[in-house]
Amino acid sequence: MIGIDNDMRRSFFGAEASTLPTRQKLQKELKQYIHCDKDIRDSAAMNDLFKQYRGQIDVVVHSAAQPSHDWGAKDPQTDFAVNAVGTLNILEAARQNCPEAVFVFTSTNKVYGDTPNRLPLSEQPKRWEIDPKHPFTNGIDETMSIDQTTHSMLGTSKTAADVLVQEYGRYFGLPTVCLRGGCLTGPAHAGTEMHGFLAYLMLCTVNARPYRVFGYKGKQVRDNIHSHDFVEAIWQFYLQPRKAEVYNMGGSRHSNCSMLEAIDLCEKISGKKLEYTLVEDNRVGDHMWYISDVRKFQEHYPKWRYKYDLAAILQEIHEADLKTKK
């Protein structure tokens, strides 16, 4: 098992968001884990690494990214270099050295830009909700257009990467998949204000930190999927890979909430009140309502099942925060 990570998340979001603790845990608990402190923007380094392990690579799980709306707008060139060019480098290294290996890309719902905001949404006391008669009432499926929309710089770079992964499947025949994630989280998520809202929200609640909610009256809706369930989806695809596939992969109707609902649940689980502020302006390209329709994946991989709902996700995050606080 080989991990490639240079802890750039620390430079993006600060020491609290560092991936170093996760790296150290992997090295301690998994004796077969080999860590490579390399930068995916370095095409020669990627090719050399893949060449070194040629013949031993069965699956490539690409989840390296610059994941923040705000950070992407602050430095679009670095954002694009990491998300788009870095993805191209890994794809090409795989094509040259292990074209038969399953290639899994952790994409994002941001490829749809702000198109979801054109859906017929109604305002409820604590959330925006879609018209129950709309075809997307069970969630947004893969037929939603990625054109004629404001993506944000993050969304643009991730869309470029997403299309590249598909094209390496179609044009070169690699077994590739784009998993367009909703909010992917879990107890090891190093959440910050700019990325990882559930993890950061619980962190602020537990540690009595002020929290800011950006736009939409705090009623914006997201679906949330636990890392365990996401990894299980990767495993199922690995067992029966396809070429150039795309799946929306999030918590679906099984696990979703608005910001206000998430705050209520964090307060209930922790027994503490959160000091939060509603900021009027939303982030550019941000969604008012996004719930993934995962039925295509479930049809292709009927053995896949959710283990965690929203309450179970937040309960685990809360327990992890308490351990860290001690």
FISE-723657 format. One record per residue (C-alpha): residue in one letter; z, x, y; residue number from 1. Coordinates in nm, 3 decimals. Layout:
! residues N
{code a; zz Z; xx X; yy Y; pos NUM};
...
//
This chain:
! residues 326
{code m; zz 0.000; xx 0.000; yy 0.000; pos 1};
{code i; zz -0.116; xx 0.157; yy 0.327; pos 2};
{code g; zz -0.007; xx 0.038; yy 0.671; pos 3};
{code i; zz -0.189; xx 0.134; yy 0.990; pos 4};
{code d; zz 0.014; xx 0.091; yy 1.308; pos 5};
{code n; zz 0.081; xx 0.307; yy 1.613; pos 6};
{code d; zz 0.342; xx 0.071; yy 1.765; pos 7};
{code m; zz 0.119; xx -0.017; yy 2.057; pos 8};
{code r; zz 0.311; xx -0.343; yy 2.074; pos 9};
{code r; zz 0.593; xx -0.140; yy 2.230; pos 10};
{code s; zz 0.363; xx -0.023; yy 2.510; pos 11};
{code f; zz 0.238; xx -0.379; yy 2.558; pos 12};
{code f; zz 0.573; xx -0.557; yy 2.577; pos 13};
{code g; zz 0.855; xx -0.301; yy 2.586; pos 14};
{code a; zz 1.106; xx -0.155; yy 2.342; pos 15};
{code e; zz 1.237; xx -0.493; yy 2.226; pos 16};
{code a; zz 0.893; xx -0.578; yy 2.088; pos 17};
{code s; zz 0.855; xx -0.252; yy 1.895; pos 18};
{code t; zz 0.726; xx -0.267; yy 1.538; pos 19};
{code l; zz 0.929; xx 0.042; yy 1.444; pos 20};
{code p; zz 1.215; xx -0.151; yy 1.277; pos 21};
{code t; zz 0.966; xx -0.332; yy 1.053; pos 22};
{code r; zz 0.797; xx -0.004; yy 0.968; pos 23};
{code q; zz 1.129; xx 0.157; yy 0.878; pos 24};
{code k; zz 1.227; xx -0.140; yy 0.663; pos 25};
{code l; zz 0.898; xx -0.122; yy 0.474; pos 26};
{code q; zz 0.939; xx 0.251; yy 0.416; pos 27};
{code k; zz 1.293; xx 0.199; yy 0.291; pos 28};
{code e; zz 1.235; xx -0.100; yy 0.065; pos 29};
{code l; zz 0.882; xx -0.036; yy -0.064; pos 30};
{code k; zz 0.854; xx 0.306; yy -0.223; pos 31};
{code q; zz 0.478; xx 0.265; yy -0.263; pos 32};
{code y; zz 0.428; xx 0.203; yy 0.109; pos 33};
{code i; zz 0.234; xx 0.473; yy 0.298; pos 34};
{code h; zz 0.240; xx 0.455; yy 0.676; pos 35};
{code c; zz -0.044; xx 0.585; yy 0.894; pos 36};
{code d; zz 0.030; xx 0.625; yy 1.263; pos 37};
{code k; zz -0.329; xx 0.583; yy 1.378; pos 38};
{code d; zz -0.516; xx 0.391; yy 1.648; pos 39};
{code i; zz -0.779; xx 0.141; yy 1.534; pos 40};
{code r; zz -0.983; xx 0.223; yy 1.846; pos 41};
{code d; zz -1.055; xx 0.564; yy 1.690; pos 42};
{code s; zz -1.360; xx 0.497; yy 1.471; pos 43};
{code a; zz -1.362; xx 0.846; yy 1.316; pos 44};
{code a; zz -0.995; xx 0.818; yy 1.221; pos 45};
{code m; zz -1.054; xx 0.478; yy 1.060; pos 46};
{code n; zz -1.353; xx 0.600; yy 0.861; pos 47};
{code d; zz -1.168; xx 0.914; yy 0.747; pos 48};
{code l; zz -0.870; xx 0.710; yy 0.632; pos 49};
{code f; zz -1.080; xx 0.460; yy 0.438; pos 50};
{code k; zz -1.281; xx 0.748; yy 0.289; pos 51};
{code q; zz -0.959; xx 0.916; yy 0.178; pos 52};
{code y; zz -0.862; xx 0.609; yy -0.026; pos 53};
{code r; zz -1.212; xx 0.515; yy -0.141; pos 54};
{code g; zz -1.202; xx 0.348; yy -0.481; pos 55};
{code q; zz -0.840; xx 0.234; yy -0.435; pos 56};
{code i; zz -0.880; xx -0.037; yy -0.171; pos 57};
{code d; zz -0.880; xx -0.395; yy -0.304; pos 58};
{code v; zz -0.801; xx -0.586; yy 0.014; pos 59};
{code v; zz -0.793; xx -0.517; yy 0.389; pos 60};
{code v; zz -0.564; xx -0.739; yy 0.595; pos 61};
{code h; zz -0.645; xx -0.688; yy 0.961; pos 62};
{code s; zz -0.374; xx -0.824; yy 1.189; pos 63};
{code a; zz -0.369; xx -0.553; yy 1.457; pos 64};
{code a; zz -0.419; xx -0.699; yy 1.804; pos 65};
{code q; zz -0.332; xx -0.723; yy 2.167; pos 66};
{code p; zz -0.200; xx -1.081; yy 2.143; pos 67};
{code s; zz -0.104; xx -1.188; yy 2.497; pos 68};
{code h; zz -0.293; xx -1.401; yy 2.753; pos 69};
{code d; zz -0.117; xx -1.232; yy 3.043; pos 70};
{code w; zz -0.155; xx -0.877; yy 2.916; pos 71};
{code g; zz -0.523; xx -0.929; yy 2.839; pos 72};
{code a; zz -0.590; xx -1.038; yy 3.196; pos 73};
{code k; zz -0.397; xx -0.739; yy 3.330; pos 74};
{code d; zz -0.604; xx -0.484; yy 3.138; pos 75};
{code p; zz -0.923; xx -0.641; yy 2.996; pos 76};
{code q; zz -1.074; xx -0.309; yy 2.888; pos 77};
{code t; zz -0.780; xx -0.212; yy 2.668; pos 78};
{code d; zz -0.759; xx -0.568; yy 2.538; pos 79};
{code f; zz -1.126; xx -0.567; yy 2.434; pos 80};
{code a; zz -1.107; xx -0.214; yy 2.294; pos 81};
{code v; zz -0.817; xx -0.307; yy 2.067; pos 82};
{code n; zz -0.924; xx -0.656; yy 1.962; pos 83};
{code a; zz -1.303; xx -0.631; yy 1.946; pos 84};
{code v; zz -1.394; xx -0.263; yy 1.913; pos 85};
{code g; zz -1.098; xx -0.195; yy 1.686; pos 86};
{code t; zz -1.211; xx -0.476; yy 1.458; pos 87};
{code l; zz -1.564; xx -0.336; yy 1.450; pos 88};
{code n; zz -1.427; xx 0.006; yy 1.355; pos 89};
{code i; zz -1.228; xx -0.135; yy 1.063; pos 90};
{code l; zz -1.518; xx -0.348; yy 0.943; pos 91};
{code e; zz -1.756; xx -0.054; yy 0.948; pos 92};
{code a; zz -1.506; xx 0.172; yy 0.771; pos 93};
{code a; zz -1.470; xx -0.096; yy 0.503; pos 94};
{code r; zz -1.847; xx -0.142; yy 0.471; pos 95};
{code q; zz -1.904; xx 0.230; yy 0.430; pos 96};
{code n; zz -1.618; xx 0.297; yy 0.189; pos 97};
{code c; zz -1.507; xx -0.022; yy 0.012; pos 98};
{code p; zz -1.764; xx -0.300; yy 0.064; pos 99};
{code e; zz -1.630; xx -0.491; yy -0.235; pos 100};
{code a; zz -1.276; xx -0.514; yy -0.088; pos 101};
{code v; zz -1.165; xx -0.853; yy 0.039; pos 102};
{code f; zz -1.147; xx -0.845; yy 0.421; pos 103};
{code v; zz -0.895; xx -1.083; yy 0.583; pos 104};
{code f; zz -0.889; xx -1.113; yy 0.960; pos 105};
{code t; zz -0.597; xx -1.272; yy 1.140; pos 106};
{code s; zz -0.793; xx -1.456; yy 1.405; pos 107};
{code t; zz -0.659; xx -1.714; yy 1.650; pos 108};
{code n; zz -0.702; xx -2.066; yy 1.779; pos 109};
{code k; zz -0.781; xx -1.904; yy 2.115; pos 110};
{code v; zz -1.143; xx -1.875; yy 1.998; pos 111};
{code y; zz -1.172; xx -2.242; yy 2.097; pos 112};
{code g; zz -1.074; xx -2.163; yy 2.456; pos 113};
{code d; zz -0.947; xx -2.461; yy 2.650; pos 114};
{code t; zz -1.179; xx -2.708; yy 2.477; pos 115};
{code p; zz -0.878; xx -2.875; yy 2.308; pos 116};
{code n; zz -0.766; xx -2.982; yy 2.658; pos 117};
{code r; zz -1.067; xx -3.216; yy 2.676; pos 118};
{code l; zz -0.931; xx -3.422; yy 2.388; pos 119};
{code p; zz -0.798; xx -3.770; yy 2.472; pos 120};
{code l; zz -0.431; xx -3.686; yy 2.521; pos 121};
{code s; zz -0.155; xx -3.916; yy 2.634; pos 122};
{code e; zz 0.175; xx -3.811; yy 2.790; pos 123};
{code q; zz 0.485; xx -3.900; yy 2.593; pos 124};
{code p; zz 0.849; xx -3.836; yy 2.690; pos 125};
{code k; zz 0.857; xx -3.486; yy 2.541; pos 126};
{code r; zz 0.502; xx -3.405; yy 2.432; pos 127};
{code w; zz 0.133; xx -3.456; yy 2.479; pos 128};
{code e; zz -0.024; xx -3.639; yy 2.186; pos 129};
{code i; zz -0.379; xx -3.715; yy 2.079; pos 130};
{code d; zz -0.528; xx -4.062; yy 2.051; pos 131};
{code p; zz -0.442; xx -4.170; yy 1.695; pos 132};
{code k; zz -0.797; xx -4.302; yy 1.647; pos 133};
{code h; zz -0.956; xx -3.965; yy 1.728; pos 134};
{code p; zz -1.115; xx -3.765; yy 1.440; pos 135};
{code f; zz -0.878; xx -3.476; yy 1.520; pos 136};
{code t; zz -0.562; xx -3.683; yy 1.485; pos 137};
{code n; zz -0.472; xx -3.477; yy 1.175; pos 138};
{code g; zz -0.544; xx -3.159; yy 1.366; pos 139};
{code i; zz -0.837; xx -2.960; yy 1.503; pos 140};
{code d; zz -1.083; xx -2.850; yy 1.237; pos 141};
{code e; zz -1.338; xx -2.568; yy 1.226; pos 142};
{code t; zz -1.619; xx -2.783; yy 1.373; pos 143};
{code m; zz -1.478; xx -2.756; yy 1.726; pos 144};
{code s; zz -1.720; xx -2.564; yy 1.950; pos 145};
{code i; zz -1.629; xx -2.218; yy 2.079; pos 146};
{code d; zz -1.891; xx -2.243; yy 2.360; pos 147};
{code q; zz -1.876; xx -2.362; yy 2.722; pos 148};
{code t; zz -1.504; xx -2.307; yy 2.758; pos 149};
{code t; zz -1.252; xx -2.085; yy 2.934; pos 150};
{code h; zz -1.118; xx -1.850; yy 2.670; pos 151};
{code s; zz -0.897; xx -1.611; yy 2.870; pos 152};
{code m; zz -0.957; xx -1.239; yy 2.824; pos 153};
{code l; zz -0.753; xx -1.246; yy 2.504; pos 154};
{code g; zz -0.957; xx -1.536; yy 2.370; pos 155};
{code t; zz -1.281; xx -1.359; yy 2.457; pos 156};
{code s; zz -1.194; xx -1.037; yy 2.274; pos 157};
{code k; zz -1.061; xx -1.223; yy 1.971; pos 158};
{code t; zz -1.372; xx -1.443; yy 1.961; pos 159};
{code a; zz -1.590; xx -1.131; yy 1.958; pos 160};
{code a; zz -1.385; xx -0.996; yy 1.668; pos 161};
{code d; zz -1.398; xx -1.329; yy 1.485; pos 162};
{code v; zz -1.779; xx -1.344; yy 1.508; pos 163};
{code l; zz -1.807; xx -0.981; yy 1.395; pos 164};
{code v; zz -1.601; xx -1.053; yy 1.084; pos 165};
{code q; zz -1.821; xx -1.352; yy 1.002; pos 166};
{code e; zz -2.138; xx -1.149; yy 1.056; pos 167};
{code y; zz -2.025; xx -0.869; yy 0.827; pos 168};
{code g; zz -1.987; xx -1.139; yy 0.566; pos 169};
{code r; zz -2.323; xx -1.300; yy 0.627; pos 170};
{code y; zz -2.538; xx -0.998; yy 0.715; pos 171};
{code f; zz -2.382; xx -0.729; yy 0.495; pos 172};
{code g; zz -2.240; xx -0.953; yy 0.223; pos 173};
{code l; zz -1.876; xx -0.848; yy 0.254; pos 174};
{code p; zz -1.613; xx -1.095; yy 0.127; pos 175};
{code t; zz -1.464; xx -1.179; yy 0.468; pos 176};
{code v; zz -1.247; xx -1.455; yy 0.609; pos 177};
{code c; zz -1.121; xx -1.546; yy 0.957; pos 178};
{code l; zz -0.786; xx -1.723; yy 0.951; pos 179};
{code r; zz -0.765; xx -1.886; yy 1.293; pos 180};
{code g; zz -0.391; xx -1.899; yy 1.331; pos 181};
{code g; zz -0.173; xx -2.132; yy 1.527; pos 182};
{code c; zz 0.167; xx -1.983; yy 1.609; pos 183};
{code l; zz 0.251; xx -1.736; yy 1.332; pos 184};
{code t; zz 0.618; xx -1.644; yy 1.323; pos 185};
{code g; zz 0.926; xx -1.570; yy 1.116; pos 186};
{code p; zz 1.264; xx -1.392; yy 1.121; pos 187};
{code a; zz 1.105; xx -1.048; yy 1.169; pos 188};
{code h; zz 0.898; xx -1.157; yy 1.469; pos 189};
{code a; zz 0.976; xx -0.937; yy 1.771; pos 190};
{code g; zz 0.910; xx -1.211; yy 2.026; pos 191};
{code t; zz 0.871; xx -1.150; yy 2.399; pos 192};
{code e; zz 0.801; xx -1.373; yy 2.696; pos 193};
{code m; zz 0.430; xx -1.295; yy 2.674; pos 194};
{code h; zz 0.395; xx -1.346; yy 2.299; pos 195};
{code g; zz 0.582; xx -1.514; yy 2.014; pos 196};
{code f; zz 0.730; xx -1.819; yy 2.181; pos 197};
{code l; zz 0.950; xx -1.955; yy 1.901; pos 198};
{code a; zz 1.107; xx -1.618; yy 1.827; pos 199};
{code y; zz 1.160; xx -1.543; yy 2.195; pos 200};
{code l; zz 1.289; xx -1.893; yy 2.263; pos 201};
{code m; zz 1.559; xx -1.864; yy 1.999; pos 202};
{code l; zz 1.641; xx -1.510; yy 2.114; pos 203};
{code c; zz 1.700; xx -1.639; yy 2.467; pos 204};
{code t; zz 1.908; xx -1.931; yy 2.342; pos 205};
{code v; zz 2.133; xx -1.713; yy 2.126; pos 206};
{code n; zz 2.177; xx -1.445; yy 2.393; pos 207};
{code a; zz 2.210; xx -1.678; yy 2.694; pos 208};
{code r; zz 1.896; xx -1.545; yy 2.862; pos 209};
{code p; zz 1.695; xx -1.756; yy 3.108; pos 210};
{code y; zz 1.361; xx -1.882; yy 2.979; pos 211};
{code r; zz 1.044; xx -1.984; yy 3.162; pos 212};
{code v; zz 0.806; xx -2.257; yy 3.042; pos 213};
{code f; zz 0.457; xx -2.220; yy 3.187; pos 214};
{code g; zz 0.280; xx -2.541; yy 3.283; pos 215};
{code y; zz 0.211; xx -2.884; yy 3.133; pos 216};
{code k; zz 0.568; xx -3.004; yy 3.206; pos 217};
{code g; zz 0.686; xx -2.825; yy 2.894; pos 218};
{code k; zz 0.511; xx -3.086; yy 2.682; pos 219};
{code q; zz 0.240; xx -2.857; yy 2.541; pos 220};
{code v; zz 0.224; xx -2.879; yy 2.162; pos 221};
{code r; zz 0.178; xx -2.598; yy 1.909; pos 222};
{code d; zz 0.185; xx -2.589; yy 1.533; pos 223};
{code n; zz 0.395; xx -2.315; yy 1.380; pos 224};
{code i; zz 0.352; xx -2.143; yy 1.046; pos 225};
{code h; zz 0.600; xx -1.911; yy 0.875; pos 226};
{code s; zz 0.473; xx -1.566; yy 0.781; pos 227};
{code h; zz 0.555; xx -1.641; yy 0.414; pos 228};
{code d; zz 0.315; xx -1.936; yy 0.411; pos 229};
{code f; zz 0.049; xx -1.739; yy 0.595; pos 230};
{code v; zz 0.072; xx -1.449; yy 0.350; pos 231};
{code e; zz 0.051; xx -1.693; yy 0.060; pos 232};
{code a; zz -0.275; xx -1.822; yy 0.210; pos 233};
{code i; zz -0.405; xx -1.465; yy 0.221; pos 234};
{code w; zz -0.305; xx -1.419; yy -0.143; pos 235};
{code q; zz -0.486; xx -1.733; yy -0.254; pos 236};
{code f; zz -0.802; xx -1.622; yy -0.073; pos 237};
{code y; zz -0.776; xx -1.277; yy -0.229; pos 238};
{code l; zz -0.764; xx -1.430; yy -0.578; pos 239};
{code q; zz -1.082; xx -1.629; yy -0.514; pos 240};
{code p; zz -1.264; xx -1.473; yy -0.217; pos 241};
{code r; zz -1.563; xx -1.620; yy -0.040; pos 242};
{code k; zz -1.806; xx -1.471; yy 0.213; pos 243};
{code a; zz -1.797; xx -1.530; yy 0.590; pos 244};
{code e; zz -1.541; xx -1.807; yy 0.564; pos 245};
{code v; zz -1.345; xx -1.953; yy 0.854; pos 246};
{code y; zz -1.026; xx -2.156; yy 0.826; pos 247};
{code n; zz -0.790; xx -2.299; yy 1.085; pos 248};
{code m; zz -0.450; xx -2.190; yy 0.960; pos 249};
{code g; zz -0.129; xx -2.312; yy 1.120; pos 250};
{code g; zz 0.163; xx -2.544; yy 1.066; pos 251};
{code s; zz -0.059; xx -2.856; yy 1.094; pos 252};
{code r; zz 0.116; xx -3.193; yy 1.110; pos 253};
{code h; zz 0.370; xx -3.043; yy 0.869; pos 254};
{code s; zz 0.524; xx -2.812; yy 1.132; pos 255};
{code n; zz 0.461; xx -2.857; yy 1.505; pos 256};
{code c; zz 0.647; xx -2.916; yy 1.830; pos 257};
{code s; zz 0.625; xx -2.919; yy 2.206; pos 258};
{code m; zz 0.812; xx -2.666; yy 2.416; pos 259};
{code l; zz 1.073; xx -2.928; yy 2.509; pos 260};
{code e; zz 1.115; xx -3.027; yy 2.144; pos 261};
{code a; zz 1.148; xx -2.662; yy 2.044; pos 262};
{code i; zz 1.420; xx -2.613; yy 2.307; pos 263};
{code d; zz 1.609; xx -2.915; yy 2.173; pos 264};
{code l; zz 1.593; xx -2.779; yy 1.820; pos 265};
{code c; zz 1.699; xx -2.428; yy 1.922; pos 266};
{code e; zz 1.999; xx -2.574; yy 2.103; pos 267};
{code k; zz 2.089; xx -2.790; yy 1.804; pos 268};
{code i; zz 2.067; xx -2.503; yy 1.555; pos 269};
{code s; zz 2.248; xx -2.248; yy 1.773; pos 270};
{code g; zz 2.503; xx -2.483; yy 1.927; pos 271};
{code k; zz 2.421; xx -2.334; yy 2.269; pos 272};
{code k; zz 2.246; xx -2.461; yy 2.579; pos 273};
{code l; zz 1.939; xx -2.280; yy 2.706; pos 274};
{code e; zz 1.889; xx -2.214; yy 3.075; pos 275};
{code y; zz 1.520; xx -2.272; yy 3.133; pos 276};
{code t; zz 1.280; xx -2.325; yy 3.422; pos 277};
{code l; zz 0.960; xx -2.530; yy 3.423; pos 278};
{code v; zz 0.692; xx -2.326; yy 3.601; pos 279};
{code e; zz 0.420; xx -2.548; yy 3.746; pos 280};
{code d; zz 0.121; xx -2.324; yy 3.673; pos 281};
{code n; zz -0.002; xx -2.292; yy 3.316; pos 282};
{code r; zz -0.158; xx -1.978; yy 3.171; pos 283};
{code v; zz -0.536; xx -1.967; yy 3.212; pos 284};
{code g; zz -0.712; xx -2.103; yy 2.903; pos 285};
{code d; zz -0.384; xx -2.224; yy 2.750; pos 286};
{code h; zz -0.375; xx -2.534; yy 2.532; pos 287};
{code m; zz -0.203; xx -2.861; yy 2.616; pos 288};
{code w; zz -0.216; xx -2.965; yy 2.253; pos 289};
{code y; zz -0.314; xx -2.766; yy 1.947; pos 290};
{code i; zz -0.245; xx -2.863; yy 1.588; pos 291};
{code s; zz -0.447; xx -2.705; yy 1.306; pos 292};
{code d; zz -0.627; xx -2.913; yy 1.048; pos 293};
{code v; zz -0.578; xx -2.705; yy 0.731; pos 294};
{code r; zz -0.744; xx -2.950; yy 0.494; pos 295};
{code k; zz -1.054; xx -2.733; yy 0.442; pos 296};
{code f; zz -0.836; xx -2.448; yy 0.319; pos 297};
{code q; zz -0.631; xx -2.684; yy 0.104; pos 298};
{code e; zz -0.951; xx -2.820; yy -0.051; pos 299};
{code h; zz -1.076; xx -2.470; yy -0.134; pos 300};
{code y; zz -0.734; xx -2.344; yy -0.246; pos 301};
{code p; zz -0.535; xx -2.639; yy -0.387; pos 302};
{code k; zz -0.257; xx -2.413; yy -0.520; pos 303};
{code w; zz -0.150; xx -2.327; yy -0.165; pos 304};
{code r; zz 0.155; xx -2.517; yy -0.040; pos 305};
{code y; zz 0.388; xx -2.493; yy 0.261; pos 306};
{code k; zz 0.737; xx -2.367; yy 0.190; pos 307};
{code y; zz 0.872; xx -2.386; yy 0.548; pos 308};
{code d; zz 0.882; xx -2.663; yy 0.804; pos 309};
{code l; zz 0.973; xx -2.617; yy 1.171; pos 310};
{code a; zz 1.350; xx -2.653; yy 1.123; pos 311};
{code a; zz 1.353; xx -2.401; yy 0.837; pos 312};
{code i; zz 1.151; xx -2.153; yy 1.043; pos 313};
{code l; zz 1.390; xx -2.172; yy 1.338; pos 314};
{code q; zz 1.695; xx -2.158; yy 1.112; pos 315};
{code e; zz 1.577; xx -1.826; yy 0.966; pos 316};
{code i; zz 1.497; xx -1.689; yy 1.312; pos 317};
{code h; zz 1.843; xx -1.793; yy 1.431; pos 318};
{code e; zz 2.014; xx -1.620; yy 1.139; pos 319};
{code a; zz 1.815; xx -1.302; yy 1.203; pos 320};
{code d; zz 1.909; xx -1.309; yy 1.574; pos 321};
{code l; zz 2.278; xx -1.344; yy 1.489; pos 322};
{code k; zz 2.260; xx -1.038; yy 1.262; pos 323};
{code t; zz 2.087; xx -0.837; yy 1.535; pos 324};
{code k; zz 2.342; xx -0.950; yy 1.793; pos 325};
{code k; zz 2.629; xx -0.832; yy 1.573; pos 326};
//
